[in-house]
Amino acid sequence: MGNKLAKAVVAATGLPQDPVEREFNSLLEKHGKNPESLTLEELREVMADYLQTVFLEMQVENSAESA
């Protein structure tokens, strides 16, 4: 699957490709994953961690606004 999967994920966002690709590759690197050999299970791991981070940031932001 590899690079095809990484490119499909970036394209599916519908956002400008270059910044999304840089961010996505940065996430993969942070998790020690290679876009050339990325598997679906690895993608799930990376995205689950990313979503957890986003949700925590939103929670902190909402808490700060309510205070």
N, C-alpha and C positions, 0 to 999 in steps of 0.2 A: 504494500500500500504506500507507505513512505511519503515521499514528496508530493505525490498526487493528493493524498489526504490533507496535508498541510495547505496546499494551494486551494483545495475545495473549501476548507474551513474559512480561509481568508476571503475567498470570493463570495461565500454565502452570507457574509456580514452585510454586504451591500454598501459598505463604507469605502472611503478612498483606500486603495490597495497598499500603497507604500507605507503609511503610518501603521496600518493594521498588521501588515506583514512584519514590520520591525518589532512591534509590541508582542506579537505571537511568537516570533523567533526568540525574543528575550525571555518570554515565559518558558519556552521549551528548554532554553539554555539553563535557566535557573533551576529547572527540575532534572537537568542532566539528560535531556532527550534530544535526539537528532532528527531534524525534519526529514532527512533522507530515508530514515528507517522507522518513522513513527507508526505505531500500531494504534488501532482503535482503542484498546485498553489503556495505552499510555495517554492518548488524547483525553479519555475520560478522567484519568487521574489529574492531569494538568488542569482541565477545566473545572473539576470539582474544587480543587484548591483555589483557583482563581475566583470562582463564585463565592466561596467562603470568605475570601479576603474582601471582595466587593461588598458583601452583606455586612460584614463587621464594620467596614468604613462607613457605610450608610447608617448603621446603628449609632456609631459614635457621632456622626454629623447630626443626626436627628436629636440625640441627647443634648448636644451642645446648643442646638436651636431652641430646645424646650426649656433650657435653664435660664 
